[in-house]
Amino acid sequence: MSKRGKPKKTRKRLDGVEAEFRTLSLDEDGENNSGDETVTKVPFPVAMWDMKHCDPKRCTGKKLERMKLIRVLKLRQKFYGIALTPMGERCVSRADKEIVEKFGAAVVDCSWARIEETPFHQMVAPQSRLLPYLVAGNPVNYGRPLKLSCVEALAALFYITGFPEIAEHYMSKFSWGDSFLDLNRNILDEYASCETSSEVVRVQNEYMSSSGSLDDERPRDFPPSSSSSEDEESEEEAVEDDKVAESTVPS
């Protein structure tokens, strides 16, 4: 062992792991990879804490994992990038772009029907954030405010922090992916133009006021303890109940 630092073999191995984690290939082994050849790699880590609440065949997070578009984090494993969790105290904004570029983005893949048993306190994320008001485009919750799937949450984070091409690329992997961006394009553009979290919240509130959103559709301080599981179960061929990032910014 060298008198200074770790052995050369250990340093080499750690460097290799870091390099592999920081450059995630977007190759999908042939799955719906048409229409976007300009983005070939994500220049930062994309990760999730997987609670295994969902059927892996219908979970958007698990599909991203199969495509090598996301890595799974262990509980208590620290993530230094921007993480979308209910533990966040402010909204994601363009001010977070540098953190995303350097350390990446993460979500929690869990079911809102089992939110009370989800150990958010074991997800070590110093840079936790919330999403502003958005409408789901996935088949299970189409048109419902706040009810986003894993991939929709990530796409929103990418778009707002200044990576719209990556947002488009992730959504292109789902046959319904255009729906989410089409439904939210105008407000996403407004959020992305905001420099700070407080500006995003202001834009959110103005948008909700002008659109006449109902009180029960307003962002909550914490996700609900139950979800419309009966409706979701009737659409087994669609997206599993992997609602990881309900918009939770208090207005």
RODO-2510 file (C-alpha; in nm, 4 decimals, decimal comma):
residues 251
     n   res          X          Y          Z
     1     m     0,0000     0,0000     0,0000
     2     s     0,1175     0,3490    -0,0779
     3     k     0,1971     0,5715     0,2152
     4     r    -0,0406     0,8256     0,0693
     5     g    -0,4044     0,7326     0,0071
     6     k    -0,5563     0,4053    -0,1132
     7     p    -0,3757     0,1234    -0,2968
     8     k    -0,3428     0,1779    -0,6718
     9     k    -0,5767    -0,1128    -0,7510
    10     t    -0,8440     0,0248    -0,5178
    11     r    -0,8163     0,3737    -0,6651
    12     k    -0,8426     0,2314    -1,0169
    13     r    -1,1509     0,0291    -0,9278
    14     l    -1,3236     0,3257    -0,7631
    15     d    -1,2430     0,5486    -1,0582
    16     g    -1,3970     0,2926    -1,2908
    17     v    -1,7154     0,2654    -1,0840
    18     e    -1,7512     0,6433    -1,0699
    19     a    -1,6995     0,6782    -1,4437
    20     e    -1,9539     0,4063    -1,5168
    21     f    -2,2109     0,5625    -1,2837
    22     r    -2,1652     0,9135    -1,4188
    23     t    -2,2180     0,8172    -1,7836
    24     l    -2,5364     0,6158    -1,8261
    25     s    -2,5862     0,4712    -2,1713
    26     l    -2,9245     0,5300    -2,3307
    27     d    -2,9097     0,2134    -2,5406
    28     e    -3,2220     0,0055    -2,4890
    29     d    -3,1465    -0,3223    -2,6610
    30     g    -3,3837    -0,2335    -2,9418
    31     e    -3,6794    -0,1066    -2,7374
    32     n    -3,8494     0,1894    -2,9093
    33     n    -3,5259     0,3727    -2,9783
    34     s    -3,6386     0,5502    -3,2930
    35     g    -3,6884     0,9221    -3,3253
    36     d    -3,4026     1,0497    -3,1082
    37     e    -3,0490     0,9900    -3,2222
    38     t    -2,9092     1,3251    -3,1094
    39     v    -2,8893     1,2291    -2,7419
    40     t    -2,6683     0,9245    -2,6898
    41     k    -2,5662     0,9604    -2,3276
    42     v    -2,6849     1,1258    -2,0100
    43     p    -2,3890     1,3199    -1,8703
    44     f    -2,4932     1,2681    -1,5088
    45     p    -2,6287     0,9892    -1,2832
    46     v    -3,0010     0,9093    -1,2900
    47     a    -3,1182     0,6937    -1,0002
    48     m    -3,4145     0,5738    -0,7963
    49     w    -3,4948     0,4166    -0,4645
    50     d    -3,7097     0,1170    -0,5613
    51     m    -3,9594     0,0103    -0,2942
    52     k    -4,0743    -0,2840    -0,5106
    53     h    -4,4387    -0,1910    -0,4599
    54     c    -4,5260    -0,2267    -0,8279
    55     d    -4,5527    -0,4992    -1,0876
    56     p    -4,2148    -0,4727    -1,2637
    57     k    -4,3820    -0,5388    -1,5994
    58     r    -4,5913    -0,2223    -1,5675
    59     c    -4,3651     0,0021    -1,3615
    60     t    -4,2084     0,2924    -1,5500
    61     g    -3,9106     0,2958    -1,3153
    62     k    -3,8371    -0,0722    -1,3759
    63     k    -3,8688    -0,0222    -1,7510
    64     l    -3,6105     0,2560    -1,7313
    65     e    -3,3859     0,0214    -1,5338
    66     r    -3,4175    -0,2487    -1,8000
    67     m    -3,3188     0,0110    -2,0578
    68     k    -3,0167     0,1109    -1,8489
    69     l    -3,1573     0,4617    -1,8163
    70     i    -3,1615     0,4542    -1,4374
    71     r    -2,9719     0,2937    -1,1493
    72     v    -3,1202     0,1610    -0,8251
    73     l    -3,0041     0,3079    -0,4947
    74     k    -3,0046     0,1194    -0,1665
    75     l    -3,1730     0,2570     0,1428
    76     r    -2,9310     0,4676     0,3473
    77     q    -2,7144     0,5116     0,0386
    78     k    -2,6451     0,8828     0,0134
    79     f    -2,7333     1,0616    -0,3090
    80     y    -2,5862     1,4074    -0,3548
    81     g    -2,7877     1,5078    -0,6611
    82     i    -3,1379     1,6523    -0,6796
    83     a    -3,3852     1,3976    -0,5396
    84     l    -3,7618     1,4279    -0,5722
    85     t    -3,9019     1,3215    -0,2357
    86     p    -4,1771     1,4433    -0,0012
    87     m    -3,8968     1,5409     0,2374
    88     g    -3,8070     1,8355     0,0155
    89     e    -3,8697     2,1844     0,1482
    90     r    -3,8529     2,3795    -0,1761
    91     c    -3,9364     2,3423    -0,5408
    92     v    -3,6974     2,2255    -0,8083
    93     s    -3,5824     2,5107    -1,0322
    94     r    -3,3203     2,6121    -1,2852
    95     a    -3,0990     2,7066    -0,9912
    96     d    -3,0497     2,3320    -0,9404
    97     k    -2,8978     2,2780    -1,2854
    98     e    -2,5378     2,2778    -1,1652
    99     i    -2,6168     2,0190    -0,8966
   100     v    -2,7874     1,7958    -1,1535
   101     e    -2,4931     1,8322    -1,3913
   102     k    -2,2459     1,7372    -1,1205
   103     f    -2,4335     1,4797    -0,9129
   104     g    -2,7458     1,3780    -1,1059
   105     a    -3,1165     1,3300    -1,0372
   106     a    -3,3184     1,0719    -0,8444
   107     v    -3,6761     0,9724    -0,7670
   108     v    -3,8545     0,7347    -0,5300
   109     d    -4,0383     0,4492    -0,7004
   110     c    -4,3248     0,3637    -0,4679
   111     s    -4,7024     0,3364    -0,4646
   112     w    -4,9079     0,6141    -0,3078
   113     a    -5,1385     0,3393    -0,1802
   114     r    -4,8484     0,2313     0,0445
   115     i    -4,7052     0,5734     0,1199
   116     e    -4,7241     0,5298     0,4979
   117     e    -4,4877     0,2341     0,4896
   118     t    -4,2330     0,4011     0,2628
   119     p    -3,9143     0,4763     0,4640
   120     f    -3,8353     0,8209     0,3270
   121     h    -3,6152     0,8883     0,6301
   122     q    -3,3781     0,6164     0,5064
   123     m    -3,3270     0,7889     0,1714
   124     v    -3,0291     1,0098     0,2370
   125     a    -3,0649     1,3029    -0,0003
   126     p    -2,9326     1,6401     0,1198
   127     q    -3,0758     1,8066    -0,1927
   128     s    -3,4388     1,6914    -0,1782
   129     r    -3,6856     1,8868    -0,3899
   130     l    -4,0552     1,9012    -0,4772
   131     l    -4,2232     1,9364    -0,8149
   132     p    -4,4662     2,2179    -0,8954
   133     y    -4,8193     2,1673    -1,0254
   134     l    -4,8315     1,9390    -1,3298
   135     v    -5,0871     1,7086    -1,4908
   136     a    -5,0280     1,3373    -1,5499
   137     g    -5,0162     1,2041    -1,9044
   138     n    -4,9840     0,8349    -1,8194
   139     p    -5,2776     0,6037    -1,9064
   140     v    -5,3699     0,5307    -1,5442
   141     n    -5,4031     0,8909    -1,4293
   142     y    -5,4362     1,0810    -1,7556
   143     g    -5,5405     1,4415    -1,6975
   144     r    -5,5234     1,4160    -1,3196
   145     p    -5,3298     1,6923    -1,1483
   146     l    -5,0249     1,5866    -0,9493
   147     k    -5,0378     1,2093    -1,0168
   148     l    -4,7090     1,1529    -1,1967
   149     s    -4,5251     0,8297    -1,2700
   150     c    -4,1499     0,7804    -1,2252
   151     v    -4,0592     0,8751    -1,5791
   152     e    -4,2903     1,1782    -1,5793
   153     a    -4,1341     1,3052    -1,2583
   154     l    -3,7845     1,2673    -1,3998
   155     a    -3,8833     1,4324    -1,7269
   156     a    -4,0288     1,7275    -1,5366
   157     l    -3,7109     1,7603    -1,3309
   158     f    -3,4942     1,7495    -1,6440
   159     y    -3,7122     2,0015    -1,8271
   160     i    -3,7303     2,2527    -1,5423
   161     t    -3,3585     2,2399    -1,4645
   162     g    -3,2613     2,3016    -1,8261
   163     f    -3,2350     1,9606    -1,9936
   164     p    -3,5423     1,9473    -2,2216
   165     e    -3,3713     1,7162    -2,4722
   166     i    -3,3135     1,4549    -2,2032
   167     a    -3,6740     1,4945    -2,0866
   168     e    -3,7935     1,4321    -2,4424
   169     h    -3,5643     1,1321    -2,4754
   170     y    -3,6911     0,9627    -2,1603
   171     m    -4,0559     1,0206    -2,2503
   172     s    -3,9955     0,8870    -2,6025
   173     k    -3,9448     0,5428    -2,4521
   174     f    -4,3170     0,5160    -2,3741
   175     s    -4,5937     0,5025    -2,6340
   176     w    -4,7929     0,7589    -2,4340
   177     g    -4,4895     0,9743    -2,3524
   178     d    -4,5849     1,2638    -2,5789
   179     s    -4,9069     1,3095    -2,3819
   180     f    -4,7297     1,4262    -2,0676
   181     l    -4,5180     1,6844    -2,2471
   182     d    -4,8076     1,8017    -2,4655
   183     l    -5,0350     1,8514    -2,1644
   184     n    -4,7732     2,0461    -1,9703
   185     r    -4,5578     2,2118    -2,2376
   186     n    -4,6645     2,5708    -2,1729
   187     i    -4,6342     2,5584    -1,7966
   188     l    -4,3097     2,3590    -1,8146
   189     d    -4,1629     2,6310    -2,0351
   190     e    -4,2659     2,8900    -1,7773
   191     y    -4,1192     2,6900    -1,4898
   192     a    -3,7967     2,6404    -1,6852
   193     s    -3,7632     3,0161    -1,7338
   194     c    -3,7673     3,0773    -1,3580
   195     e    -3,4310     3,1310    -1,1925
   196     t    -3,5317     3,0373    -0,8383
   197     s    -3,7649     2,8098    -0,6466
   198     s    -3,9734     3,1023    -0,5236
   199     e    -4,0290     3,2158    -0,8829
   200     v    -4,1478     2,8670    -0,9786
   201     v    -4,3976     2,8694    -0,6916
   202     r    -4,5216     3,2147    -0,7968
   203     v    -4,5732     3,0960    -1,1560
   204     q    -4,7474     2,7847    -1,0264
   205     n    -4,9890     2,9876    -0,8148
   206     e    -5,0668     3,2310    -1,0960
   207     y    -5,1286     2,9425    -1,3344
   208     m    -5,3581     2,7607    -1,0935
   209     s    -5,5500     3,0790    -1,0193
   210     s    -5,5990     3,1649    -1,3858
   211     s    -5,6948     2,8104    -1,4835
   212     g    -5,9512     2,7834    -1,2050
   213     s    -5,8011     2,4735    -1,0452
   214     l    -6,0086     2,3313    -0,7630
   215     d    -5,8901     2,3451    -0,4051
   216     d    -5,8633     1,9667    -0,3869
   217     e    -5,6244     1,9774    -0,6825
   218     r    -5,3848     2,2201    -0,5190
   219     p    -5,0394     2,0889    -0,4284
   220     r    -5,0217     1,9340    -0,0844
   221     d    -4,7546     1,9473     0,1810
   222     f    -4,7346     1,5667     0,1714
   223     p    -4,8677     1,2961    -0,0588
   224     p    -5,2079     1,1443     0,0297
   225     s    -5,2148     0,8296     0,2398
   226     s    -5,4368     0,6534    -0,0128
   227     s    -5,4804     0,6402    -0,3871
   228     s    -5,7446     0,5422    -0,6370
   229     s    -5,6165     0,1860    -0,6524
   230     e    -5,9473     0,0434    -0,7759
   231     d    -5,9349     0,2609    -1,0860
   232     e    -5,5711     0,1754    -1,1400
   233     e    -5,6265    -0,1975    -1,1083
   234     s    -5,8867    -0,1824    -1,3846
   235     e    -5,6134    -0,0705    -1,6249
   236     e    -5,3628    -0,3488    -1,5705
   237     e    -5,2345    -0,3173    -1,9243
   238     a    -5,1308     0,0417    -1,8639
   239     v    -4,8938     0,1966    -1,6130
   240     e    -4,8563     0,0476    -1,2672
   241     d    -4,9268     0,2683    -0,9655
   242     d    -4,5702     0,3927    -0,9334
   243     k    -4,6582     0,7498    -0,8483
   244     v    -4,3293     0,8705    -0,7182
   245     a    -4,3532     1,2430    -0,7384
   246     e    -4,6911     1,3930    -0,6799
   247     s    -4,6503     1,7668    -0,7022
   248     t    -4,6190     1,8771    -0,3427
   249     v    -4,5170     2,2411    -0,3414
   250     p    -4,7290     2,4384    -0,0921
   251     s    -4,8866     2,7418    -0,2538
***
